[in-house]
Amino acid sequence: MASYRLLSYKKKGQSCPGILVAGSVFDMQLEMGLHAPSLTPYNSVDAILANWDSAKTLLTKISENPGSKATPLDRVTLNQPINNPGAIYCAAANYYDHAKEMGTDVNKKEIQPYFFIKSSSVVVGSGENIRLPANYSKKFDWEIEIAAVVGRETMDISEADALSCLAGYTIINDLSARDQHLREDWPFGTDWFEHKSFETSAPMGPWITPAEEIDNVQSLPTRTWINEEIKQDSSSAQMIFTVAEQISHLSRQLTLKPGDVIATGTCAGVGAFTNTFLKAGDHIRMEVEGLGVLENMVTERN
């Protein structure tokens, strides 16, 4: 099977689905005209995910013998891989080394996975600017996370079978406004919505790597650089709850649907514990082995 990546890219002002093979991008709609002329071409990665079981067979076929014009990756402007993600479920404090830097001693036998939801309207792609909302926070922080992309409607799935519902993986930067987490004006204590969902607070990309191409999602090196200085340098082996355990846990509560994204937690090295926060002009580079590189410049929204 030829290796490929599923992506969205800009073509004539529109977001179009593409397939990356050996460093070149091929137009998914043109490829469908060659390989599956009887099918209505998928007009987005969202549509591909909605039909994942049949689409992945076609994607494999295309990757083995693409027939349309190849465009070098460096001549393509990427968009966020999913135009309109469904729910974005985010695991909180799910790495042992991150829990340690927070001063928390975790006993996995005594806890269950902890999730919050991030608005899907705040997603941007690799190469797009992060536009920090002015006068909102003085403590914008970074968090590299492996994001699992659901490709099959799933409920009550076992841990042993959990990864079978995935289309693939991508990278998400779960940006946080650290000074918006606690509320003194309400008795509830915390405010995850203001803490996590603000303009462009979920950079995602650069593409979706098919799940079958990742031999062990629990052994992937993860690294973050801010202005060429490495800040996070860890591995998904540090996860408290594995990706499979997270999927199984969520699926007992609700039905996971194609296009949903599960951000599986971040490792040690966030800015909060060195009092280092993002500012306009910063460059963020995040890399997960096998999943690519997510890069964004930081600006301030007027």
Contacts in CASP RR format, 6 or more apart in sequence:
PFRMAT RR
TARGET T0000
AUTHOR 0000-0000-0000
METHOD contacts of the structure
MODEL  1
MASYRLLSYKKKGQSCPGILVAGSVFDMQLEMGLHAPSLTPYNSVDAILA
NWDSAKTLLTKISENPGSKATPLDRVTLNQPINNPGAIYCAAANYYDHAK
EMGTDVNKKEIQPYFFIKSSSVVVGSGENIRLPANYSKKFDWEIEIAAVV
GRETMDISEADALSCLAGYTIINDLSARDQHLREDWPFGTDWFEHKSFET
SAPMGPWITPAEEIDNVQSLPTRTWINEEIKQDSSSAQMIFTVAEQISHL
SRQLTLKPGDVIATGTCAGVGAFTNTFLKAGDHIRMEVEGLGVLENMVTE
RN
1 60 0 8 1.000
1 63 0 8 1.000
1 64 0 8 1.000
1 212 0 8 1.000
2 21 0 8 1.000
2 22 0 8 1.000
2 60 0 8 1.000
2 63 0 8 1.000
2 64 0 8 1.000
3 21 0 8 1.000
3 22 0 8 1.000
3 63 0 8 1.000
3 213 0 8 1.000
4 19 0 8 1.000
4 20 0 8 1.000
4 21 0 8 1.000
4 59 0 8 1.000
4 60 0 8 1.000
4 62 0 8 1.000
4 63 0 8 1.000
4 210 0 8 1.000
5 19 0 8 1.000
5 20 0 8 1.000
5 207 0 8 1.000
5 208 0 8 1.000
5 209 0 8 1.000
5 210 0 8 1.000
6 17 0 8 1.000
6 18 0 8 1.000
6 19 0 8 1.000
6 20 0 8 1.000
6 45 0 8 1.000
6 48 0 8 1.000
6 59 0 8 1.000
6 81 0 8 1.000
6 167 0 8 1.000
6 207 0 8 1.000
6 208 0 8 1.000
6 210 0 8 1.000
7 17 0 8 1.000
7 18 0 8 1.000
7 19 0 8 1.000
7 20 0 8 1.000
7 25 0 8 1.000
7 45 0 8 1.000
7 78 0 8 1.000
7 81 0 8 1.000
7 206 0 8 1.000
7 207 0 8 1.000
7 208 0 8 1.000
8 15 0 8 1.000
8 16 0 8 1.000
8 17 0 8 1.000
8 18 0 8 1.000
8 44 0 8 1.000
8 45 0 8 1.000
8 78 0 8 1.000
8 79 0 8 1.000
8 80 0 8 1.000
8 81 0 8 1.000
8 82 0 8 1.000
8 83 0 8 1.000
9 15 0 8 1.000
9 16 0 8 1.000
9 18 0 8 1.000
9 25 0 8 1.000
9 76 0 8 1.000
9 77 0 8 1.000
9 78 0 8 1.000
9 79 0 8 1.000
10 16 0 8 1.000
10 76 0 8 1.000
10 77 0 8 1.000
10 78 0 8 1.000
10 79 0 8 1.000
11 27 0 8 1.000
15 44 0 8 1.000
15 79 0 8 1.000
15 83 0 8 1.000
16 27 0 8 1.000
16 28 0 8 1.000
16 29 0 8 1.000
16 43 0 8 1.000
16 44 0 8 1.000
17 28 0 8 1.000
17 29 0 8 1.000
17 42 0 8 1.000
17 43 0 8 1.000
17 44 0 8 1.000
17 45 0 8 1.000
17 47 0 8 1.000
17 48 0 8 1.000
18 25 0 8 1.000
18 26 0 8 1.000
18 27 0 8 1.000
18 28 0 8 1.000
18 45 0 8 1.000
19 25 0 8 1.000
19 26 0 8 1.000
19 28 0 8 1.000
19 31 0 8 1.000
19 59 0 8 1.000
19 62 0 8 1.000
19 63 0 8 1.000
19 66 0 8 1.000
20 26 0 8 1.000
20 73 0 8 1.000
20 207 0 8 1.000
21 62 0 8 1.000
21 63 0 8 1.000
21 66 0 8 1.000
23 72 0 8 1.000
23 73 0 8 1.000
24 66 0 8 1.000
24 70 0 8 1.000
24 71 0 8 1.000
24 72 0 8 1.000
24 73 0 8 1.000
25 70 0 8 1.000
25 71 0 8 1.000
25 72 0 8 1.000
25 73 0 8 1.000
25 76 0 8 1.000
26 62 0 8 1.000
26 66 0 8 1.000
26 67 0 8 1.000
26 68 0 8 1.000
26 69 0 8 1.000
26 70 0 8 1.000
26 71 0 8 1.000
27 68 0 8 1.000
27 69 0 8 1.000
28 41 0 8 1.000
28 42 0 8 1.000
28 48 0 8 1.000
28 62 0 8 1.000
29 41 0 8 1.000
29 42 0 8 1.000
29 43 0 8 1.000
30 68 0 8 1.000
30 69 0 8 1.000
31 62 0 8 1.000
31 66 0 8 1.000
31 67 0 8 1.000
31 68 0 8 1.000
32 39 0 8 1.000
32 41 0 8 1.000
32 42 0 8 1.000
32 58 0 8 1.000
32 62 0 8 1.000
33 41 0 8 1.000
34 67 0 8 1.000
34 68 0 8 1.000
35 58 0 8 1.000
35 61 0 8 1.000
35 62 0 8 1.000
35 65 0 8 1.000
36 58 0 8 1.000
39 58 0 8 1.000
42 48 0 8 1.000
42 51 0 8 1.000
42 55 0 8 1.000
44 83 0 8 1.000
45 81 0 8 1.000
45 82 0 8 1.000
45 83 0 8 1.000
45 208 0 8 1.000
46 82 0 8 1.000
46 83 0 8 1.000
46 84 0 8 1.000
46 259 0 8 1.000
48 55 0 8 1.000
48 59 0 8 1.000
49 55 0 8 1.000
49 82 0 8 1.000
49 149 0 8 1.000
49 150 0 8 1.000
49 151 0 8 1.000
49 167 0 8 1.000
49 258 0 8 1.000
49 259 0 8 1.000
50 258 0 8 1.000
50 259 0 8 1.000
52 151 0 8 1.000
52 152 0 8 1.000
52 167 0 8 1.000
52 258 0 8 1.000
53 152 0 8 1.000
56 167 0 8 1.000
56 210 0 8 1.000
59 210 0 8 1.000
78 125 0 8 1.000
78 126 0 8 1.000
78 127 0 8 1.000
78 205 0 8 1.000
78 206 0 8 1.000
78 207 0 8 1.000
79 125 0 8 1.000
80 123 0 8 1.000
80 124 0 8 1.000
80 125 0 8 1.000
80 128 0 8 1.000
80 204 0 8 1.000
80 205 0 8 1.000
81 125 0 8 1.000
81 149 0 8 1.000
81 170 0 8 1.000
81 204 0 8 1.000
81 205 0 8 1.000
81 206 0 8 1.000
81 207 0 8 1.000
81 208 0 8 1.000
82 123 0 8 1.000
82 149 0 8 1.000
82 204 0 8 1.000
82 208 0 8 1.000
82 259 0 8 1.000
82 261 0 8 1.000
84 120 0 8 1.000
85 120 0 8 1.000
85 123 0 8 1.000
85 204 0 8 1.000
85 259 0 8 1.000
85 260 0 8 1.000
85 261 0 8 1.000
86 120 0 8 1.000
86 257 0 8 1.000
86 259 0 8 1.000
86 260 0 8 1.000
86 261 0 8 1.000
87 117 0 8 1.000
87 120 0 8 1.000
87 257 0 8 1.000
87 260 0 8 1.000
87 261 0 8 1.000
88 117 0 8 1.000
88 118 0 8 1.000
88 119 0 8 1.000
88 120 0 8 1.000
88 123 0 8 1.000
88 172 0 8 1.000
88 202 0 8 1.000
88 260 0 8 1.000
88 261 0 8 1.000
88 263 0 8 1.000
89 115 0 8 1.000
89 116 0 8 1.000
89 117 0 8 1.000
89 250 0 8 1.000
89 260 0 8 1.000
89 261 0 8 1.000
89 262 0 8 1.000
89 263 0 8 1.000
90 115 0 8 1.000
90 116 0 8 1.000
90 117 0 8 1.000
90 118 0 8 1.000
90 145 0 8 1.000
90 174 0 8 1.000
90 196 0 8 1.000
90 262 0 8 1.000
90 263 0 8 1.000
90 265 0 8 1.000
91 113 0 8 1.000
91 114 0 8 1.000
91 115 0 8 1.000
91 241 0 8 1.000
91 246 0 8 1.000
91 262 0 8 1.000
91 263 0 8 1.000
91 264 0 8 1.000
91 265 0 8 1.000
92 114 0 8 1.000
92 115 0 8 1.000
92 116 0 8 1.000
92 265 0 8 1.000
93 99 0 8 1.000
93 102 0 8 1.000
93 104 0 8 1.000
93 106 0 8 1.000
93 114 0 8 1.000
93 240 0 8 1.000
93 265 0 8 1.000
94 113 0 8 1.000
94 114 0 8 1.000
94 239 0 8 1.000
94 240 0 8 1.000
94 241 0 8 1.000
94 246 0 8 1.000
94 264 0 8 1.000
94 265 0 8 1.000
94 266 0 8 1.000
95 234 0 8 1.000
95 238 0 8 1.000
95 239 0 8 1.000
95 240 0 8 1.000
95 265 0 8 1.000
95 266 0 8 1.000
95 267 0 8 1.000
95 268 0 8 1.000
96 106 0 8 1.000
96 238 0 8 1.000
96 239 0 8 1.000
96 240 0 8 1.000
97 234 0 8 1.000
97 238 0 8 1.000
97 267 0 8 1.000
97 268 0 8 1.000
98 238 0 8 1.000
98 265 0 8 1.000
98 266 0 8 1.000
98 267 0 8 1.000
98 268 0 8 1.000
98 269 0 8 1.000
98 270 0 8 1.000
99 105 0 8 1.000
99 106 0 8 1.000
99 240 0 8 1.000
100 268 0 8 1.000
101 268 0 8 1.000
101 269 0 8 1.000
101 270 0 8 1.000
101 273 0 8 1.000
102 273 0 8 1.000
106 240 0 8 1.000
108 240 0 8 1.000
108 241 0 8 1.000
111 240 0 8 1.000
112 249 0 8 1.000
113 241 0 8 1.000
113 245 0 8 1.000
113 246 0 8 1.000
113 249 0 8 1.000
113 250 0 8 1.000
115 246 0 8 1.000
115 250 0 8 1.000
116 192 0 8 1.000
116 196 0 8 1.000
118 174 0 8 1.000
118 196 0 8 1.000
118 197 0 8 1.000
118 201 0 8 1.000
118 202 0 8 1.000
118 263 0 8 1.000
119 193 0 8 1.000
119 197 0 8 1.000
119 202 0 8 1.000
120 202 0 8 1.000
120 261 0 8 1.000
122 197 0 8 1.000
122 198 0 8 1.000
122 199 0 8 1.000
122 200 0 8 1.000
122 201 0 8 1.000
122 202 0 8 1.000
123 202 0 8 1.000
123 203 0 8 1.000
123 204 0 8 1.000
124 130 0 8 1.000
124 200 0 8 1.000
124 202 0 8 1.000
124 203 0 8 1.000
124 204 0 8 1.000
124 296 0 8 1.000
125 203 0 8 1.000
125 204 0 8 1.000
125 205 0 8 1.000
125 206 0 8 1.000
125 294 0 8 1.000
125 296 0 8 1.000
126 203 0 8 1.000
126 204 0 8 1.000
126 205 0 8 1.000
126 206 0 8 1.000
126 293 0 8 1.000
126 294 0 8 1.000
126 295 0 8 1.000
126 296 0 8 1.000
127 295 0 8 1.000
127 296 0 8 1.000
127 297 0 8 1.000
128 200 0 8 1.000
128 203 0 8 1.000
128 296 0 8 1.000
129 200 0 8 1.000
129 296 0 8 1.000
129 297 0 8 1.000
129 298 0 8 1.000
129 299 0 8 1.000
130 175 0 8 1.000
130 200 0 8 1.000
130 201 0 8 1.000
130 203 0 8 1.000
130 278 0 8 1.000
130 284 0 8 1.000
130 296 0 8 1.000
130 297 0 8 1.000
130 298 0 8 1.000
130 299 0 8 1.000
131 199 0 8 1.000
131 200 0 8 1.000
131 299 0 8 1.000
131 300 0 8 1.000
131 301 0 8 1.000
132 140 0 8 1.000
132 199 0 8 1.000
132 200 0 8 1.000
132 278 0 8 1.000
132 280 0 8 1.000
132 298 0 8 1.000
132 299 0 8 1.000
132 300 0 8 1.000
132 301 0 8 1.000
133 198 0 8 1.000
133 199 0 8 1.000
133 301 0 8 1.000
134 300 0 8 1.000
134 301 0 8 1.000
134 302 0 8 1.000
136 177 0 8 1.000
136 180 0 8 1.000
136 198 0 8 1.000
137 177 0 8 1.000
137 178 0 8 1.000
137 179 0 8 1.000
137 180 0 8 1.000
137 198 0 8 1.000
138 179 0 8 1.000
138 277 0 8 1.000
139 177 0 8 1.000
139 178 0 8 1.000
139 179 0 8 1.000
139 272 0 8 1.000
139 277 0 8 1.000
140 175 0 8 1.000
140 176 0 8 1.000
140 177 0 8 1.000
140 178 0 8 1.000
140 277 0 8 1.000
140 278 0 8 1.000
140 279 0 8 1.000
140 298 0 8 1.000
141 175 0 8 1.000
141 176 0 8 1.000
141 177 0 8 1.000
141 178 0 8 1.000
141 270 0 8 1.000
141 271 0 8 1.000
141 272 0 8 1.000
141 277 0 8 1.000
141 278 0 8 1.000
142 173 0 8 1.000
142 175 0 8 1.000
142 176 0 8 1.000
142 224 0 8 1.000
142 226 0 8 1.000
142 231 0 8 1.000
142 232 0 8 1.000
142 270 0 8 1.000
142 271 0 8 1.000
142 278 0 8 1.000
142 284 0 8 1.000
142 286 0 8 1.000
143 173 0 8 1.000
143 174 0 8 1.000
143 175 0 8 1.000
143 176 0 8 1.000
143 265 0 8 1.000
143 266 0 8 1.000
143 270 0 8 1.000
144 171 0 8 1.000
144 173 0 8 1.000
144 222 0 8 1.000
144 223 0 8 1.000
144 224 0 8 1.000
144 232 0 8 1.000
144 266 0 8 1.000
144 267 0 8 1.000
144 286 0 8 1.000
144 288 0 8 1.000
145 171 0 8 1.000
145 172 0 8 1.000
145 173 0 8 1.000
145 174 0 8 1.000
145 263 0 8 1.000
145 264 0 8 1.000
145 265 0 8 1.000
145 266 0 8 1.000
146 169 0 8 1.000
146 171 0 8 1.000
146 217 0 8 1.000
146 220 0 8 1.000
146 222 0 8 1.000
146 236 0 8 1.000
146 243 0 8 1.000
146 263 0 8 1.000
146 264 0 8 1.000
146 265 0 8 1.000
146 288 0 8 1.000
146 291 0 8 1.000
147 169 0 8 1.000
147 170 0 8 1.000
147 171 0 8 1.000
147 172 0 8 1.000
147 204 0 8 1.000
147 261 0 8 1.000
147 262 0 8 1.000
147 263 0 8 1.000
147 264 0 8 1.000
148 166 0 8 1.000
148 168 0 8 1.000
148 169 0 8 1.000
148 217 0 8 1.000
148 243 0 8 1.000
148 246 0 8 1.000
148 247 0 8 1.000
148 261 0 8 1.000
148 262 0 8 1.000
148 264 0 8 1.000
149 166 0 8 1.000
149 167 0 8 1.000
149 168 0 8 1.000
149 169 0 8 1.000
149 170 0 8 1.000
149 208 0 8 1.000
149 259 0 8 1.000
149 260 0 8 1.000
149 261 0 8 1.000
150 165 0 8 1.000
150 166 0 8 1.000
150 167 0 8 1.000
150 256 0 8 1.000
150 257 0 8 1.000
150 258 0 8 1.000
150 259 0 8 1.000
150 260 0 8 1.000
150 261 0 8 1.000
150 262 0 8 1.000
151 165 0 8 1.000
151 166 0 8 1.000
151 167 0 8 1.000
151 168 0 8 1.000
151 258 0 8 1.000
151 259 0 8 1.000
152 164 0 8 1.000
152 165 0 8 1.000
152 166 0 8 1.000
152 167 0 8 1.000
152 258 0 8 1.000
153 165 0 8 1.000
153 255 0 8 1.000
153 256 0 8 1.000
153 257 0 8 1.000
153 258 0 8 1.000
154 165 0 8 1.000
154 247 0 8 1.000
154 251 0 8 1.000
154 255 0 8 1.000
154 256 0 8 1.000
155 251 0 8 1.000
155 252 0 8 1.000
155 254 0 8 1.000
155 255 0 8 1.000
155 256 0 8 1.000
156 251 0 8 1.000
156 252 0 8 1.000
157 164 0 8 1.000
157 165 0 8 1.000
157 247 0 8 1.000
157 248 0 8 1.000
157 251 0 8 1.000
158 248 0 8 1.000
159 242 0 8 1.000
159 244 0 8 1.000
159 245 0 8 1.000
159 247 0 8 1.000
159 248 0 8 1.000
160 244 0 8 1.000
162 243 0 8 1.000
162 244 0 8 1.000
162 245 0 8 1.000
162 247 0 8 1.000
162 248 0 8 1.000
162 251 0 8 1.000
163 211 0 8 1.000
163 217 0 8 1.000
163 243 0 8 1.000
163 244 0 8 1.000
163 247 0 8 1.000
165 247 0 8 1.000
165 251 0 8 1.000
165 256 0 8 1.000
166 211 0 8 1.000
166 247 0 8 1.000
167 208 0 8 1.000
167 210 0 8 1.000
167 211 0 8 1.000
167 258 0 8 1.000
167 259 0 8 1.000
168 208 0 8 1.000
168 209 0 8 1.000
168 210 0 8 1.000
168 211 0 8 1.000
168 214 0 8 1.000
169 208 0 8 1.000
169 209 0 8 1.000
169 211 0 8 1.000
169 214 0 8 1.000
169 217 0 8 1.000
169 288 0 8 1.000
169 291 0 8 1.000
170 204 0 8 1.000
170 205 0 8 1.000
170 206 0 8 1.000
170 207 0 8 1.000
170 208 0 8 1.000
170 209 0 8 1.000
170 261 0 8 1.000
170 291 0 8 1.000
171 204 0 8 1.000
171 205 0 8 1.000
171 206 0 8 1.000
171 286 0 8 1.000
171 287 0 8 1.000
171 288 0 8 1.000
171 291 0 8 1.000
171 292 0 8 1.000
171 293 0 8 1.000
171 294 0 8 1.000
172 202 0 8 1.000
172 203 0 8 1.000
172 204 0 8 1.000
172 205 0 8 1.000
172 261 0 8 1.000
172 263 0 8 1.000
172 294 0 8 1.000
173 202 0 8 1.000
173 203 0 8 1.000
173 204 0 8 1.000
173 284 0 8 1.000
173 286 0 8 1.000
173 294 0 8 1.000
173 296 0 8 1.000
174 196 0 8 1.000
174 201 0 8 1.000
174 202 0 8 1.000
174 263 0 8 1.000
174 265 0 8 1.000
174 266 0 8 1.000
175 196 0 8 1.000
175 198 0 8 1.000
175 200 0 8 1.000
175 201 0 8 1.000
175 202 0 8 1.000
175 203 0 8 1.000
175 278 0 8 1.000
176 195 0 8 1.000
176 196 0 8 1.000
176 201 0 8 1.000
176 270 0 8 1.000
176 272 0 8 1.000
177 194 0 8 1.000
177 195 0 8 1.000
177 196 0 8 1.000
177 198 0 8 1.000
177 201 0 8 1.000
178 195 0 8 1.000
178 272 0 8 1.000
178 277 0 8 1.000
180 191 0 8 1.000
180 194 0 8 1.000
180 195 0 8 1.000
180 198 0 8 1.000
181 190 0 8 1.000
181 191 0 8 1.000
181 192 0 8 1.000
181 194 0 8 1.000
181 195 0 8 1.000
182 189 0 8 1.000
182 190 0 8 1.000
182 191 0 8 1.000
183 189 0 8 1.000
183 190 0 8 1.000
183 191 0 8 1.000
199 301 0 8 1.000
203 284 0 8 1.000
203 294 0 8 1.000
203 296 0 8 1.000
204 261 0 8 1.000
204 294 0 8 1.000
205 294 0 8 1.000
206 292 0 8 1.000
206 293 0 8 1.000
206 294 0 8 1.000
206 295 0 8 1.000
207 292 0 8 1.000
209 290 0 8 1.000
209 291 0 8 1.000
209 292 0 8 1.000
211 217 0 8 1.000
213 290 0 8 1.000
214 220 0 8 1.000
214 290 0 8 1.000
214 291 0 8 1.000
217 236 0 8 1.000
217 242 0 8 1.000
217 243 0 8 1.000
218 236 0 8 1.000
218 237 0 8 1.000
218 239 0 8 1.000
218 242 0 8 1.000
218 243 0 8 1.000
219 235 0 8 1.000
219 236 0 8 1.000
219 237 0 8 1.000
220 235 0 8 1.000
220 236 0 8 1.000
220 288 0 8 1.000
220 289 0 8 1.000
220 290 0 8 1.000
220 291 0 8 1.000
221 233 0 8 1.000
221 234 0 8 1.000
221 235 0 8 1.000
221 287 0 8 1.000
221 288 0 8 1.000
221 289 0 8 1.000
222 232 0 8 1.000
222 233 0 8 1.000
222 234 0 8 1.000
222 235 0 8 1.000
222 236 0 8 1.000
222 267 0 8 1.000
222 286 0 8 1.000
222 287 0 8 1.000
222 288 0 8 1.000
222 289 0 8 1.000
223 230 0 8 1.000
223 232 0 8 1.000
223 233 0 8 1.000
223 234 0 8 1.000
223 286 0 8 1.000
223 287 0 8 1.000
223 288 0 8 1.000
224 230 0 8 1.000
224 231 0 8 1.000
224 232 0 8 1.000
224 233 0 8 1.000
224 269 0 8 1.000
224 284 0 8 1.000
224 285 0 8 1.000
224 286 0 8 1.000
224 287 0 8 1.000
225 231 0 8 1.000
225 283 0 8 1.000
225 284 0 8 1.000
225 285 0 8 1.000
225 286 0 8 1.000
226 276 0 8 1.000
226 278 0 8 1.000
226 282 0 8 1.000
226 283 0 8 1.000
226 284 0 8 1.000
227 282 0 8 1.000
227 283 0 8 1.000
228 283 0 8 1.000
228 285 0 8 1.000
231 269 0 8 1.000
231 270 0 8 1.000
231 271 0 8 1.000
231 276 0 8 1.000
232 266 0 8 1.000
232 267 0 8 1.000
232 268 0 8 1.000
232 269 0 8 1.000
232 270 0 8 1.000
234 267 0 8 1.000
234 268 0 8 1.000
234 269 0 8 1.000
235 267 0 8 1.000
236 243 0 8 1.000
236 264 0 8 1.000
236 288 0 8 1.000
238 267 0 8 1.000
238 268 0 8 1.000
239 264 0 8 1.000
239 265 0 8 1.000
241 249 0 8 1.000
243 262 0 8 1.000
243 264 0 8 1.000
246 262 0 8 1.000
246 264 0 8 1.000
247 256 0 8 1.000
247 262 0 8 1.000
250 256 0 8 1.000
250 262 0 8 1.000
256 262 0 8 1.000
271 277 0 8 1.000
278 284 0 8 1.000
278 298 0 8 1.000
279 298 0 8 1.000
280 298 0 8 1.000
280 299 0 8 1.000
280 300 0 8 1.000
281 297 0 8 1.000
281 298 0 8 1.000
281 299 0 8 1.000
282 297 0 8 1.000
282 298 0 8 1.000
283 295 0 8 1.000
283 296 0 8 1.000
283 297 0 8 1.000
283 298 0 8 1.000
284 294 0 8 1.000
284 295 0 8 1.000
284 296 0 8 1.000
284 297 0 8 1.000
284 298 0 8 1.000
285 293 0 8 1.000
285 294 0 8 1.000
285 295 0 8 1.000
286 293 0 8 1.000
286 294 0 8 1.000
286 295 0 8 1.000
287 293 0 8 1.000
287 294 0 8 1.000
END
